[in-house]
Amino acid sequence: MKVPKPLVIVIKLGTSSIVDEKTHEPLLSILTLIVETAVKLRKDGHKVIIVSSGAIGVGLRRMDVDKRPKHLSKLQALAAIGQCRLISLWDSLFGHLRQPISQILLTRNDIADRTRYLNAQNTIMELLEMGVIPIVNENDTIAVAEIKFGDNDTLSAITAAMVHANFLFLMTDVDCLYDKNPRTHPDARPIEEVEDISAIRADVSSAGSSLGTGGMGTKIVAARLATSAGVTTVITRSSSPGNIVKIVRYLQARKKYTPSQPTPVADDETEDPLSRSTASLAIDVVDKPPLHTRFLPLPQPIRDRYFWILHGLAPHGTVYIDAGAHRALSGKAGLLPVGVLDVEGNFAQQEAVRLVVVERRSEPGPDGKLWEGPGVEVGRALVNYAATEILRIKGHRSTQIEPLLGYADSEYVADRENVSLLRRESRPVTPILDKVTENGGVAAYENDISL
């Protein structure tokens, strides 16, 4: 019998999933079930990472504070108090099952610095090889607005991409995504499978708890991040963590029992009715997974350095390019100054910028610009020249860089290896709910999210 392939599974838990919203007491019953689930996955041969919020919530209980404070210094202090108690609680629960764990605390600065990013990646990978379950959280004690991920949904997606995970489970207070808010619409229907996130219209009105920072909308954004890196993302109910094991086994079994791969029967043999019945039973079981929504990964994922450029770095400005430059980039060429039309922002060499395609004018317009239109962001890049330098060389050939600047560090504004383009190809949506495929809903929400 063929043993299922071991998987890397990331489980993200929000504060409201593990801490009571009113009393701030840890939800020991849920935590225990999560520990049992993680250990079951380990016994099945899988590697498990937990991204756990809750430090501030546990700190509130420890210091008998009723409400989450608004001042940053108080939040950081509560995070420092709560984090040690939270990891102690995890260690105690896992210790009963003889499962070692570790603590990984990250900020966006750790991700933005390439060396620190690789160090974090190598550490987590080594821990997984040692059979350890890493507990990852944002380092709220030192994080400020400029270096925060914003919510642990984003952190979990980046972590999943970093380790090339197979699955990311985003645990929430509902079973799955619905086409309407199930709390107010009894006729709301579940969305089981999503192939194209930008085309789906679902209810994302959940804004998160008073303790946490994420809601359903942030989970959709996290799903887009993770699926772009080749990670199947699943939303399911946090109060039933045992569903994770069932869903993983279901997806593995469904892959095994596919109609396109029937069991061959020799010419001199007759098919055993009992075997046929058993196979049908197996398929019946596969067809009935716990309620969840899964987002399918892109067939051509963005990984490693290109994912890091797109999602690990905060852009410091914008470089406007014409369609010809975009075609050249798509053809694996670098960004030449002749294709640059304008610059926005104040950035230095080797800082990240947005790449926006605009329509080139034949002559300057009333505003003095050589381009028009709202523009479409097509990717991110690490530039070889500062903003002031690019303004001086834009529109010129590479041979003119040295006469214009007095030096020429590179013939390219950005080398191709330092350019990561967004994947904009769309795939058909699984017709489970007769989804409307027009812009809006989640797509509109995502336009307001800066990663």
N, C-alpha and C positions, 0 to 999 in steps of 0.2 A: 504493500500500500504506500502510495506516494505521500510524503509528509508535506503539509502546506508550508509555503515559503515564509520564513520569519519576517515580521514587519516592524517598522519603526512607527510608534503611535504616540502622538502628543495629545494630552488631555488638558483643556483649559477650564479652570474653575474660577468663577467670579466670587466676589465677596458675599453677595446675597446667597450663593450656593452653599457656603460653609459657615456663615455667621448669621445669627438671628438678627433681623433688621431692627427690632425693637429693644431686645435685651442685650444685644451684642455678644451673647454667649455662643461659643462654637457649637455647631450642630454635629454633635458626636455621632449620632446615628448615621448621618450622611457621610461624614468623614470615614467612619468604619467601613461602610459599603464601598467607598471609593478605594480604600486601601485593599479590601478583598478583591475588588475588580482588577486593580493594577497587578496584584500578585497572581491572579488567575491568568492574566495576559502574559506575565513572565513565565508561568509554568507551561503556557502554550508555545513558548519559544520566542515571544516577541520582546522588543525593546521598548521601554515606556519612559516618557518624560511628562511630568506634571507642571503646568504653568498655573501657579496658585496666587490669587489675590488674597486679601484678608488681613494684612498686617495692621493697617490703620483701624479696621473694625475690632480686631483683638486688642489693640492698644486702648481703644475707647473703653472696653470692658475692664481692662486692668486698672485704669485710672478713674473709673466711675464717671466718665464724661457722657452726657446724654446725647449730644448732637455732634456731628462732624464739624469741626471748626473751619473757618474760612481762611485764617492766616496761615501762610505757608510754613513758617517756623514751627507752629504748633502741630501741623500735619506731619512734618518731618520728625518731630520729637515723638509723636504717637506711633509713627511707623517704626522708629528705632526700638520703642518699647514692645510693640506688637510682633515685630519680625522674629525676635529671639524666642518668644513664647509660641509663635505659630510653627516655627521649624522644630521646636522641642516637642510640640504636639504631634506633628507628622512623624518624627523619629520614634516617639513612644508607640504610636499605633503600628507603624511598620515593623518596629522591633519585636512585637508579639508574634509576627509571622517570619521573623529572622530575615527580613528584607532590608539591606543597607540602602540608605538614601544620601543625597548630597544637596548642598545649597548653592545656587547660582543667582547672583544679583546683578542686574544689568541696567544701564541707562542708554539713551540713544547715542551718547558720545562713544560708548563702547562699541556700538555698531558702526558709527560713522568713521572711526579710525580703522583702517584696513588691517593693521597688525593686531589690534585688540580683537577685532572681529574674528580673525583666523585663530587667535589664541583661544577665544571662547568656543569656537567650533571644534577645535582639536580637543579641548578639555571635555566637552560634552560627549564627543564621540568615544573618547577613551573611557569615560565613566560607563557608557552603554556597553562597551566591550567587557568591562569588569563586572557586569551584571547589576550595576547600581542604578537606582531611579533618581535622576536629577530633579530637584524641586526648583523651578525657575520663577523669579519674581522681579518686578522693576525695583530698583534701589531707590525707594521713595525718600529715604533719609537724606540723600544728597541731590536728588533730582529737582530741577526747577522747570518752569514752563518751557524754556528753550530746549531742554534736553530730555523732556519726557516723551514717552511713546503716546501718551494721551489715555490709553486704556490697555489692559492686558490682552484684549482680543488681537490688537495689532502686534504686540510682543509675541503672542503665541504663533501667529502666522509667520513672523520673521524667524522665530526659533525653528518652526517646522521646515521652512525653506533652508535654513542653515544646515540642518542635519539630513536633508533629503528624505524627510519623513514620508511614509505611505499614507497615513491618515492624521487629520487634525480633528479632534472632537471638541466642539464649542458647546459647553453645557449651559443650559439656560432654564428659565422657569416654565417653558412650554415644551410640548413634545416635538414640535417642528415648526416650519414656516406655514402660514395659512394665507389664503387669498384675501381674507378679511380678518379683523380682530375677533378671535373666538370668544372673548369675554363679553362682547356686545352683539355678536352676530352668530346665532346658533347654527346657521347654515354655512358657516365657514368651512372650506374644504382644505385638507392638507396638501402641501406641495411635496411630493416624494423625491423627485430627482430634478436637478437643474443642470442644463448643459451650457446655457448662455446667461450669465448673471445680468448683463446689461439689458436683456430683453424681458426679464421677468418682472411682473408686477405683483408684489406681495405686501402684506401689512407689516410695517416696521415701526408701529407707533409706540412700542415698548421703549421707554427712555432710560431704563436702568433703575436701580434702587437708590435709596437715600445714602447708602454706604458706598456704593460703587460708582464708576464713571462710565460704564458701557451700557449700551442698550442693544436692541435687535439690529438697528442700523449699523452699528460698529461691527457686528458679527458678519453682516453682508460684505462690508469693506474688507474684513479679515479673510473672508472666503475668497474674494477676488484676488487678494494678495497670494494666499496659499495655493489656489488652483493655478495661478500663473506660473508657479514654481513646480507644478506637477504633483501637488498634494491633494488627494481627495479629502474634502472638508465636510463634516457632518454636524448638524445641529440636532440636539436631542435633550431630553429632560434631565436636569441635574439631580432630581430626587430619586431617579431610578438609574444609578450608575451601572448596574448590572446589564443594562441595555447595550453598553459598549461591547462587552464580550459577545453578546448575541448578534449584534450588527456585524462585527468583524467576522465571526464564524459564518454568518449568512452570506456576506459578500465573497468570502473565500469559497463557500459551497456553491454559490451561484456561478462563480467562475469555473468551477469544476464540472457542474451539471449544466452545460450549455447545449441547446438544441442543435447547434452546428457541429457538435462533437459526439455523435451517437456511439454507443458501445458496439464494436463490430461483432458479428456472429459468423462462425465458420460455416462453409457450405454443407459439411456433414453433420452439423449440429442443429438442434432445434432450440429456440429461445425458451428458457426456463420461465414459466409464468410467475414463479415466486420472485425471481430476479427482476422481472419486469415490474411486479408490484412494489418491490423494494425501491427500485429506481424512481417509480412514480411517487412513492412516499417521500423520498429524499427531495424531489423537486417540489412537492407540496410544501415541505418544511421550508425550503429556500424561498418560496413565494410569500411567506408570511413573516417578515421581519418585524421587530418592534418599530413603532411609529418614529420616524425621523425624516429629516431632509438632508440629502447628500448633494454636494456640488462636485461635478466631475472635473478633473484636471484638464488643462490644455494639452492637446496631443503633442505640441512642441513647446515644452516648458522653458522658462527663463531661469537659469540657475547660476550659482556661484558668483563670479565677479559681475556679470551683467545684472543679476538680481540685486546685488549689493549696490551698484550704481543707481539703479532705479528706485529702490525702496529703503536702502540703508542710509542714504545721504540726504540731508536737507538742502534744497536748491537755494543758492544765494543770489540768483538773478535769472534773466531770460536772454537767450540769443535767438533772434528772428532770422529764419532762413527761407530761401525760395524752394519751389518744387524740385528744381534741378538738383539742389544740394541734398534734398531728402531722397531722391532717386539714387544718387551716388552713395549715400549712407546705407540704403537698403541693399545696394550692390556690394557692400563690404568695403567701400572706399572711405577715406577720412574726410573730415569737414574742412574744406578749403575756404580761405577768406573771400574769394570771389562769390561764393554762395550766401554770404552773410549780408543781411539787409539792415539790421539794427541791433542794438543792445539795450537792455533795461536792467537797472540795479548796479550795485557797486561790489564787484567780486574780484578776487585775486587769482593768480595762477594756481592750477590744480584744485580749484573749488568747483563744486557741482552747479550746473545751470540747467534750466529747462530749455528744450529745443522746440520752437514753435514755428510751424510752416505758415507763411502768409503769401498773399498774391503780390507779385512784383509789378510795379507800375513802369510804364515806358519812360516816364519823366516824373520828377518830383511833383507832388500834389500841393495844394494850398498850405498844408502843414509842414511842407518841406521834406516829407518822407517819401521814400521810394517804394513803399508798400502800402497795402490797404487790406481791410477785412479784419474779422475778429481773431483769426488764427486758430490753428489746431495743434495742441501739444502732441508731439510724436515720440518724445523720449527725454533722456537726461544725458549729460556729458560732463566729463572732467576736462576743463579747458587748459590749453598751453599758454594762454595770454590773459592778462587782466582785462577788465571791462574797458578801461581807458585806452588800452593798446588795441583791442579789437575794434573800437570805434574809429581808430585811425587807419586800420588796414582793411576794413570791411569793403567789399566790392572790388578789391584789387587782386592781381595775380600774386602767387607766392613769391615770384622773383622780385616783387616790389616791397616785400616786408622789410628787408634790411635798409633800403634807401629811405623808407618812411620812418622806421623806428631807430635806425642806427645799429640794429642787431637783428638776428633771426634765430630764435631758439628752436623753431620748427617750421616746416612749410605748411603745417596744418593748424587750424584753430583748435581742433580736437582730433587726436589719433583715433582710428576706428576701434581699437581695443578699449578705448575709454568712452565709447558711445554705446548706450543701451536703448534700443527702440522698443516702444510699446507694441504689443501684439494686438492688432485691431480686427483680425479675421473673426467672423461670427460663425457660430454653429447653430443648427436648428435646435429649438427647445423641445424637450420631451413632451409630447402632447398629453399630459396627465390632466391638466385643468383647463384646456383651451385658453392658454395664457394669451394675454394681449401683448403684442410685440411692438409696441410703440414706446418712444422715450418717455420717461417719467418715473414716478415711484422711486425705486432703488437708485436708478441712474441719476435722478435729480438730487438725491441725497448725497451720492458719491461726489458730485460736482462741488459740494460744500466741504469735503473732507480733504485736508492737506496732510499727506503722509510724509 
